Amino acid sequence: MPRYEVEQYETHVQTCRVTADSEAEAIAKVLNDNDLTRVGPPEYLETNMDLGLSAAENQELVKELGKLRVYTHYDTIPSIRSVIEIKEPSV
């Protein structure tokens, strides 16, 4: 049976500390990755269902998923970034 590697979009939160004169400046520093300290590891929040593979570019996969009763959006296969078959080395 083949093996696959599937990448799935997830939402994480990362706490950052900055020195700034205002909330707006603090946000700008974080968005520009400027003079900040990351506090702790990123924390997993949820699977991101707003991003996914293009359904139009993967119509056969969408049909196969439908047969398996797997939910898809109108234009995406939600949360999936990629799927590739792993080629096992020959022995």
FIGU-168877 format. One record per atom (N, C-alpha, C): residue in three letters; y negated, x negated, z; atom name; residue number from 1; chain. Coordinates in Angstrom, 1 decimal. Example, Ala and Ser with C-alpha at 12.3 -4.5 7.8 and 13.67 -1.06 7.14 Angstrom:
BEGIN
+-----+--------+--------+--------+----+-----+---+
|   r |      v |      u |      w |  a |   k | c |
+-----+--------+--------+--------+----+-----+---+
| ALA |    5.7 |  -13.2 |    7.8 |  N |   1 | A |
| ALA |    4.5 |  -12.3 |    7.8 | CA |   1 | A |
| ALA |    3.3 |  -13.2 |    7.8 |  C |   1 | A |
| SER |    2.2 |  -12.8 |    7.1 |  N |   2 | A |
| SER |    1.1 |  -13.7 |    7.1 | CA |   2 | A |
| SER |    0.0 |  -12.9 |    7.9 |  C |   2 | A |
+-----+--------+--------+--------+----+-----+---+
//
This chain:
BEGIN
+-----+--------+--------+--------+----+-----+---+
|   r |      v |      u |      w |  a |   k | c |
+-----+--------+--------+--------+----+-----+---+
| MET |    1.2 |   -0.9 |    0.0 |  N |   1 | A |
| MET |    0.0 |    0.0 |    0.0 | CA |   1 | A |
| MET |   -1.2 |   -0.9 |    0.0 |  C |   1 | A |
| PRO |   -2.2 |   -0.6 |   -0.9 |  N |   2 | A |
| PRO |   -3.4 |   -1.5 |   -0.9 | CA |   2 | A |
| PRO |   -4.3 |   -1.4 |    0.3 |  C |   2 | A |
| ARG |   -5.0 |   -2.4 |    0.6 |  N |   3 | A |
| ARG |   -6.0 |   -2.4 |    1.7 | CA |   3 | A |
| ARG |   -7.4 |   -2.4 |    1.1 |  C |   3 | A |
| TYR |   -8.3 |   -1.8 |    1.9 |  N |   4 | A |
| TYR |   -9.7 |   -1.7 |    1.4 | CA |   4 | A |
| TYR |  -10.7 |   -2.1 |    2.5 |  C |   4 | A |
| GLU |  -11.8 |   -2.6 |    2.0 |  N |   5 | A |
| GLU |  -12.9 |   -2.9 |    2.9 | CA |   5 | A |
| GLU |  -14.0 |   -1.9 |    2.6 |  C |   5 | A |
| VAL |  -14.4 |   -1.1 |    3.6 |  N |   6 | A |
| VAL |  -15.4 |   -0.1 |    3.5 | CA |   6 | A |
| VAL |  -16.6 |   -0.4 |    4.4 |  C |   6 | A |
| GLU |  -17.8 |   -0.5 |    3.7 |  N |   7 | A |
| GLU |  -19.1 |   -0.7 |    4.5 | CA |   7 | A |
| GLU |  -19.7 |    0.7 |    4.7 |  C |   7 | A |
| GLN |  -20.1 |    0.9 |    6.0 |  N |   8 | A |
| GLN |  -20.7 |    2.2 |    6.4 | CA |   8 | A |
| GLN |  -22.1 |    1.9 |    7.0 |  C |   8 | A |
| TYR |  -23.1 |    2.7 |    6.6 |  N |   9 | A |
| TYR |  -24.4 |    2.6 |    7.1 | CA |   9 | A |
| TYR |  -24.4 |    3.2 |    8.6 |  C |   9 | A |
| GLU |  -25.1 |    2.5 |    9.5 |  N |  10 | A |
| GLU |  -25.2 |    2.9 |   10.8 | CA |  10 | A |
| GLU |  -26.7 |    2.7 |   11.2 |  C |  10 | A |
| THR |  -27.1 |    3.5 |   12.2 |  N |  11 | A |
| THR |  -28.4 |    3.3 |   12.8 | CA |  11 | A |
| THR |  -28.3 |    2.6 |   14.2 |  C |  11 | A |
| HIS |  -29.0 |    1.6 |   14.3 |  N |  12 | A |
| HIS |  -29.1 |    0.8 |   15.6 | CA |  12 | A |
| HIS |  -30.5 |    0.8 |   16.0 |  C |  12 | A |
| VAL |  -30.7 |    0.5 |   17.3 |  N |  13 | A |
| VAL |  -32.0 |    0.3 |   17.9 | CA |  13 | A |
| VAL |  -32.1 |   -1.0 |   18.5 |  C |  13 | A |
| GLN |  -33.2 |   -1.7 |   18.3 |  N |  14 | A |
| GLN |  -33.4 |   -3.1 |   18.8 | CA |  14 | A |
| GLN |  -34.7 |   -3.0 |   19.6 |  C |  14 | A |
| THR |  -34.7 |   -3.4 |   20.9 |  N |  15 | A |
| THR |  -35.9 |   -3.5 |   21.7 | CA |  15 | A |
| THR |  -36.6 |   -4.8 |   21.5 |  C |  15 | A |
| CYS |  -37.9 |   -4.7 |   21.3 |  N |  16 | A |
| CYS |  -38.7 |   -5.9 |   21.1 | CA |  16 | A |
| CYS |  -39.9 |   -5.9 |   22.1 |  C |  16 | A |
| ARG |  -40.3 |   -7.1 |   22.5 |  N |  17 | A |
| ARG |  -41.5 |   -7.3 |   23.3 | CA |  17 | A |
| ARG |  -42.5 |   -8.1 |   22.6 |  C |  17 | A |
| VAL |  -43.8 |   -7.6 |   22.6 |  N |  18 | A |
| VAL |  -44.9 |   -8.3 |   21.9 | CA |  18 | A |
| VAL |  -46.1 |   -8.2 |   22.8 |  C |  18 | A |
| THR |  -47.0 |   -9.1 |   22.6 |  N |  19 | A |
| THR |  -48.3 |   -9.1 |   23.3 | CA |  19 | A |
| THR |  -49.3 |   -8.6 |   22.3 |  C |  19 | A |
| ALA |  -50.1 |   -7.6 |   22.6 |  N |  20 | A |
| ALA |  -51.0 |   -7.0 |   21.6 | CA |  20 | A |
| ALA |  -52.1 |   -6.3 |   22.4 |  C |  20 | A |
| ASP |  -53.2 |   -6.0 |   21.6 |  N |  21 | A |
| ASP |  -54.4 |   -5.4 |   22.2 | CA |  21 | A |
| ASP |  -54.3 |   -3.8 |   22.2 |  C |  21 | A |
| SER |  -53.3 |   -3.3 |   21.4 |  N |  22 | A |
| SER |  -53.2 |   -1.9 |   21.3 | CA |  22 | A |
| SER |  -51.7 |   -1.5 |   20.8 |  C |  22 | A |
| GLU |  -51.4 |   -0.2 |   20.9 |  N |  23 | A |
| GLU |  -50.1 |    0.2 |   20.5 | CA |  23 | A |
| GLU |  -49.9 |   -0.1 |   19.0 |  C |  23 | A |
| ALA |  -51.0 |    0.2 |   18.2 |  N |  24 | A |
| ALA |  -50.9 |    0.0 |   16.8 | CA |  24 | A |
| ALA |  -50.7 |   -1.5 |   16.4 |  C |  24 | A |
| GLU |  -51.3 |   -2.4 |   17.1 |  N |  25 | A |
| GLU |  -51.1 |   -3.8 |   16.9 | CA |  25 | A |
| GLU |  -49.7 |   -4.2 |   17.3 |  C |  25 | A |
| ALA |  -49.2 |   -3.6 |   18.4 |  N |  26 | A |
| ALA |  -47.8 |   -3.9 |   18.8 | CA |  26 | A |
| ALA |  -46.8 |   -3.5 |   17.7 |  C |  26 | A |
| ILE |  -47.0 |   -2.3 |   17.2 |  N |  27 | A |
| ILE |  -46.1 |   -1.8 |   16.1 | CA |  27 | A |
| ILE |  -46.3 |   -2.7 |   14.9 |  C |  27 | A |
| ALA |  -47.5 |   -3.1 |   14.5 |  N |  28 | A |
| ALA |  -47.7 |   -3.9 |   13.3 | CA |  28 | A |
| ALA |  -46.9 |   -5.3 |   13.5 |  C |  28 | A |
| LYS |  -47.0 |   -5.8 |   14.7 |  N |  29 | A |
| LYS |  -46.3 |   -7.1 |   15.0 | CA |  29 | A |
| LYS |  -44.8 |   -6.9 |   14.8 |  C |  29 | A |
| VAL |  -44.3 |   -5.8 |   15.3 |  N |  30 | A |
| VAL |  -42.8 |   -5.6 |   15.2 | CA |  30 | A |
| VAL |  -42.4 |   -5.4 |   13.7 |  C |  30 | A |
| LEU |  -43.2 |   -4.6 |   13.0 |  N |  31 | A |
| LEU |  -42.9 |   -4.3 |   11.6 | CA |  31 | A |
| LEU |  -43.0 |   -5.5 |   10.7 |  C |  31 | A |
| ASN |  -43.9 |   -6.4 |   11.1 |  N |  32 | A |
| ASN |  -44.1 |   -7.7 |   10.3 | CA |  32 | A |
| ASN |  -43.3 |   -8.8 |   10.9 |  C |  32 | A |
| ASP |  -42.5 |   -8.5 |   11.9 |  N |  33 | A |
| ASP |  -41.6 |   -9.5 |   12.6 | CA |  33 | A |
| ASP |  -42.5 |  -10.7 |   13.0 |  C |  33 | A |
| ASN |  -43.6 |  -10.4 |   13.6 |  N |  34 | A |
| ASN |  -44.6 |  -11.5 |   14.0 | CA |  34 | A |
| ASN |  -44.7 |  -11.6 |   15.5 |  C |  34 | A |
| ASP |  -44.4 |  -12.8 |   16.0 |  N |  35 | A |
| ASP |  -44.6 |  -13.1 |   17.4 | CA |  35 | A |
| ASP |  -44.0 |  -12.1 |   18.3 |  C |  35 | A |
| LEU |  -42.7 |  -11.9 |   18.2 |  N |  36 | A |
| LEU |  -42.0 |  -10.9 |   19.0 | CA |  36 | A |
| LEU |  -40.8 |  -11.6 |   19.7 |  C |  36 | A |
| THR |  -40.3 |  -11.0 |   20.7 |  N |  37 | A |
| THR |  -39.1 |  -11.4 |   21.4 | CA |  37 | A |
| THR |  -38.1 |  -10.2 |   21.4 |  C |  37 | A |
| ARG |  -36.9 |  -10.4 |   20.8 |  N |  38 | A |
| ARG |  -35.9 |   -9.4 |   20.9 | CA |  38 | A |
| ARG |  -35.2 |   -9.4 |   22.2 |  C |  38 | A |
| VAL |  -35.1 |   -8.2 |   22.8 |  N |  39 | A |
| VAL |  -34.5 |   -8.1 |   24.1 | CA |  39 | A |
| VAL |  -33.1 |   -7.5 |   24.0 |  C |  39 | A |
| GLY |  -32.1 |   -8.3 |   24.3 |  N |  40 | A |
| GLY |  -30.7 |   -7.8 |   24.3 | CA |  40 | A |
| GLY |  -30.2 |   -7.6 |   22.9 |  C |  40 | A |
| PRO |  -28.9 |   -7.2 |   22.8 |  N |  41 | A |
| PRO |  -28.3 |   -6.9 |   21.5 | CA |  41 | A |
| PRO |  -28.8 |   -5.6 |   20.9 |  C |  41 | A |
| PRO |  -28.7 |   -5.3 |   19.6 |  N |  42 | A |
| PRO |  -28.9 |   -4.0 |   19.0 | CA |  42 | A |
| PRO |  -28.0 |   -3.0 |   19.7 |  C |  42 | A |
| GLU |  -28.4 |   -1.8 |   19.8 |  N |  43 | A |
| GLU |  -27.6 |   -0.7 |   20.4 | CA |  43 | A |
| GLU |  -27.3 |    0.3 |   19.3 |  C |  43 | A |
| TYR |  -26.0 |    0.6 |   19.1 |  N |  44 | A |
| TYR |  -25.5 |    1.6 |   18.1 | CA |  44 | A |
| TYR |  -26.0 |    3.0 |   18.5 |  C |  44 | A |
| LEU |  -26.6 |    3.7 |   17.6 |  N |  45 | A |
| LEU |  -27.0 |    5.1 |   17.8 | CA |  45 | A |
| LEU |  -26.1 |    6.1 |   17.2 |  C |  45 | A |
| GLU |  -25.9 |    5.9 |   15.8 |  N |  46 | A |
| GLU |  -25.1 |    6.9 |   15.1 | CA |  46 | A |
| GLU |  -24.8 |    6.4 |   13.7 |  C |  46 | A |
| THR |  -23.8 |    7.1 |   13.1 |  N |  47 | A |
| THR |  -23.6 |    6.9 |   11.6 | CA |  47 | A |
| THR |  -24.7 |    7.4 |   10.9 |  C |  47 | A |
| ASN |  -25.3 |    6.7 |    9.9 |  N |  48 | A |
| ASN |  -26.4 |    7.1 |    9.1 | CA |  48 | A |
| ASN |  -25.9 |    7.9 |    7.9 |  C |  48 | A |
| MET |  -26.1 |    9.3 |    8.0 |  N |  49 | A |
| MET |  -25.6 |   10.2 |    6.9 | CA |  49 | A |
| MET |  -26.7 |   10.3 |    5.8 |  C |  49 | A |
| ASP |  -27.9 |    9.7 |    6.0 |  N |  50 | A |
| ASP |  -29.0 |    9.9 |    5.0 | CA |  50 | A |
| ASP |  -28.8 |    8.9 |    3.9 |  C |  50 | A |
| LEU |  -28.0 |    7.9 |    4.0 |  N |  51 | A |
| LEU |  -27.8 |    6.9 |    2.9 | CA |  51 | A |
| LEU |  -26.4 |    7.0 |    2.5 |  C |  51 | A |
| GLY |  -26.1 |    6.6 |    1.2 |  N |  52 | A |
| GLY |  -24.7 |    6.6 |    0.8 | CA |  52 | A |
| GLY |  -24.6 |    6.2 |   -0.7 |  C |  52 | A |
| LEU |  -23.3 |    6.1 |   -1.1 |  N |  53 | A |
| LEU |  -23.1 |    5.7 |   -2.5 | CA |  53 | A |
| LEU |  -23.5 |    6.9 |   -3.4 |  C |  53 | A |
| SER |  -24.0 |    6.5 |   -4.6 |  N |  54 | A |
| SER |  -24.4 |    7.5 |   -5.6 | CA |  54 | A |
| SER |  -23.2 |    8.3 |   -6.0 |  C |  54 | A |
| ALA |  -23.3 |    9.7 |   -5.9 |  N |  55 | A |
| ALA |  -22.2 |   10.5 |   -6.4 | CA |  55 | A |
| ALA |  -22.2 |   10.5 |   -7.9 |  C |  55 | A |
| ALA |  -23.3 |   10.5 |   -8.5 |  N |  56 | A |
| ALA |  -23.4 |   10.5 |  -10.0 | CA |  56 | A |
| ALA |  -22.7 |    9.2 |  -10.6 |  C |  56 | A |
| GLU |  -22.8 |    8.1 |   -9.9 |  N |  57 | A |
| GLU |  -22.2 |    6.9 |  -10.4 | CA |  57 | A |
| GLU |  -20.7 |    6.7 |  -10.0 |  C |  57 | A |
| ASN |  -20.2 |    7.6 |   -9.1 |  N |  58 | A |
| ASN |  -18.9 |    7.6 |   -8.6 | CA |  58 | A |
| ASN |  -18.2 |    8.9 |   -8.7 |  C |  58 | A |
| GLN |  -18.3 |    9.6 |   -9.8 |  N |  59 | A |
| GLN |  -17.8 |   11.0 |  -10.0 | CA |  59 | A |
| GLN |  -16.3 |   11.1 |   -9.7 |  C |  59 | A |
| GLU |  -15.5 |   10.1 |  -10.2 |  N |  60 | A |
| GLU |  -14.0 |   10.2 |   -9.9 | CA |  60 | A |
| GLU |  -13.7 |   10.1 |   -8.5 |  C |  60 | A |
| LEU |  -14.5 |    9.2 |   -7.8 |  N |  61 | A |
| LEU |  -14.3 |    9.1 |   -6.3 | CA |  61 | A |
| LEU |  -14.6 |   10.4 |   -5.6 |  C |  61 | A |
| VAL |  -15.7 |   11.0 |   -6.0 |  N |  62 | A |
| VAL |  -16.1 |   12.3 |   -5.4 | CA |  62 | A |
| VAL |  -15.0 |   13.4 |   -5.6 |  C |  62 | A |
| LYS |  -14.4 |   13.4 |   -6.8 |  N |  63 | A |
| LYS |  -13.4 |   14.4 |   -7.1 | CA |  63 | A |
| LYS |  -12.2 |   14.1 |   -6.2 |  C |  63 | A |
| GLU |  -11.8 |   12.8 |   -6.0 |  N |  64 | A |
| GLU |  -10.7 |   12.4 |   -5.1 | CA |  64 | A |
| GLU |  -11.0 |   12.8 |   -3.7 |  C |  64 | A |
| LEU |  -12.2 |   12.6 |   -3.3 |  N |  65 | A |
| LEU |  -12.6 |   13.0 |   -1.9 | CA |  65 | A |
| LEU |  -12.5 |   14.5 |   -1.7 |  C |  65 | A |
| GLY |  -12.9 |   15.3 |   -2.7 |  N |  66 | A |
| GLY |  -12.9 |   16.7 |   -2.7 | CA |  66 | A |
| GLY |  -11.4 |   17.2 |   -2.5 |  C |  66 | A |
| LYS |  -10.5 |   16.5 |   -3.1 |  N |  67 | A |
| LYS |   -9.1 |   16.9 |   -3.0 | CA |  67 | A |
| LYS |   -8.6 |   16.6 |   -1.6 |  C |  67 | A |
| LEU |   -9.2 |   15.6 |   -0.9 |  N |  68 | A |
| LEU |   -8.9 |   15.3 |    0.5 | CA |  68 | A |
| LEU |   -9.7 |   16.1 |    1.5 |  C |  68 | A |
| ARG |  -10.5 |   17.0 |    1.0 |  N |  69 | A |
| ARG |  -11.4 |   17.9 |    1.8 | CA |  69 | A |
| ARG |  -12.4 |   17.0 |    2.6 |  C |  69 | A |
| VAL |  -13.0 |   16.0 |    2.0 |  N |  70 | A |
| VAL |  -14.0 |   15.1 |    2.6 | CA |  70 | A |
| VAL |  -15.4 |   15.6 |    2.1 |  C |  70 | A |
| TYR |  -16.2 |   15.8 |    3.0 |  N |  71 | A |
| TYR |  -17.6 |   16.3 |    2.8 | CA |  71 | A |
| TYR |  -18.4 |   15.3 |    2.0 |  C |  71 | A |
| THR |  -19.1 |   15.7 |    1.0 |  N |  72 | A |
| THR |  -20.1 |   14.9 |    0.3 | CA |  72 | A |
| THR |  -21.4 |   15.6 |    0.1 |  C |  72 | A |
| HIS |  -22.5 |   14.9 |    0.0 |  N |  73 | A |
| HIS |  -23.8 |   15.5 |   -0.2 | CA |  73 | A |
| HIS |  -23.9 |   15.8 |   -1.7 |  C |  73 | A |
| TYR |  -25.0 |   16.4 |   -2.1 |  N |  74 | A |
| TYR |  -25.3 |   16.7 |   -3.5 | CA |  74 | A |
| TYR |  -25.3 |   15.4 |   -4.4 |  C |  74 | A |
| ASP |  -26.0 |   14.4 |   -3.9 |  N |  75 | A |
| ASP |  -26.2 |   13.2 |   -4.7 | CA |  75 | A |
| ASP |  -25.6 |   11.9 |   -4.1 |  C |  75 | A |
| THR |  -25.0 |   12.0 |   -2.9 |  N |  76 | A |
| THR |  -24.4 |   10.8 |   -2.3 | CA |  76 | A |
| THR |  -23.1 |   11.1 |   -1.6 |  C |  76 | A |
| ILE |  -22.3 |   10.0 |   -1.4 |  N |  77 | A |
| ILE |  -21.2 |   10.0 |   -0.6 | CA |  77 | A |
| ILE |  -21.7 |    9.5 |    0.8 |  C |  77 | A |
| PRO |  -22.0 |   10.4 |    1.7 |  N |  78 | A |
| PRO |  -22.8 |   10.0 |    2.9 | CA |  78 | A |
| PRO |  -22.2 |    8.9 |    3.7 |  C |  78 | A |
| SER |  -23.1 |    8.0 |    4.1 |  N |  79 | A |
| SER |  -22.9 |    6.9 |    5.0 | CA |  79 | A |
| SER |  -22.1 |    5.7 |    4.4 |  C |  79 | A |
| ILE |  -21.6 |    5.8 |    3.3 |  N |  80 | A |
| ILE |  -20.8 |    4.8 |    2.7 | CA |  80 | A |
| ILE |  -21.6 |    3.9 |    1.8 |  C |  80 | A |
| ARG |  -21.6 |    2.6 |    2.1 |  N |  81 | A |
| ARG |  -22.4 |    1.6 |    1.2 | CA |  81 | A |
| ARG |  -21.6 |    1.1 |    0.1 |  C |  81 | A |
| SER |  -20.3 |    0.7 |    0.4 |  N |  82 | A |
| SER |  -19.4 |    0.2 |   -0.6 | CA |  82 | A |
| SER |  -18.0 |    0.4 |   -0.2 |  C |  82 | A |
| VAL |  -17.1 |    0.3 |   -1.2 |  N |  83 | A |
| VAL |  -15.6 |    0.3 |   -0.9 | CA |  83 | A |
| VAL |  -15.0 |   -0.6 |   -2.0 |  C |  83 | A |
| ILE |  -14.3 |   -1.6 |   -1.5 |  N |  84 | A |
| ILE |  -13.6 |   -2.5 |   -2.4 | CA |  84 | A |
| ILE |  -12.2 |   -2.7 |   -2.0 |  C |  84 | A |
| GLU |  -11.3 |   -2.9 |   -3.0 |  N |  85 | A |
| GLU |   -9.9 |   -3.2 |   -2.6 | CA |  85 | A |
| GLU |   -9.8 |   -4.7 |   -2.3 |  C |  85 | A |
| ILE |   -9.1 |   -5.0 |   -1.2 |  N |  86 | A |
| ILE |   -8.9 |   -6.4 |   -0.8 | CA |  86 | A |
| ILE |   -7.7 |   -6.9 |   -1.6 |  C |  86 | A |
| LYS |   -7.9 |   -8.0 |   -2.3 |  N |  87 | A |
| LYS |   -6.8 |   -8.6 |   -3.0 | CA |  87 | A |
| LYS |   -6.1 |   -9.6 |   -2.1 |  C |  87 | A |
| GLU |   -4.9 |   -9.3 |   -1.8 |  N |  88 | A |
| GLU |   -4.1 |  -10.1 |   -0.9 | CA |  88 | A |
| GLU |   -3.7 |  -11.4 |   -1.7 |  C |  88 | A |
| PRO |   -3.7 |  -12.6 |   -1.0 |  N |  89 | A |
| PRO |   -3.3 |  -13.8 |   -1.7 | CA |  89 | A |
| PRO |   -1.8 |  -13.7 |   -2.1 |  C |  89 | A |
| SER |   -1.5 |  -14.2 |   -3.3 |  N |  90 | A |
| SER |   -0.1 |  -14.3 |   -3.7 | CA |  90 | A |
| SER |    0.7 |  -15.3 |   -2.8 |  C |  90 | A |
| VAL |    1.9 |  -14.9 |   -2.5 |  N |  91 | A |
| VAL |    2.7 |  -15.9 |   -1.7 | CA |  91 | A |
| VAL |    3.7 |  -16.6 |   -2.6 |  C |  91 | A |
+-----+--------+--------+--------+----+-----+---+
//
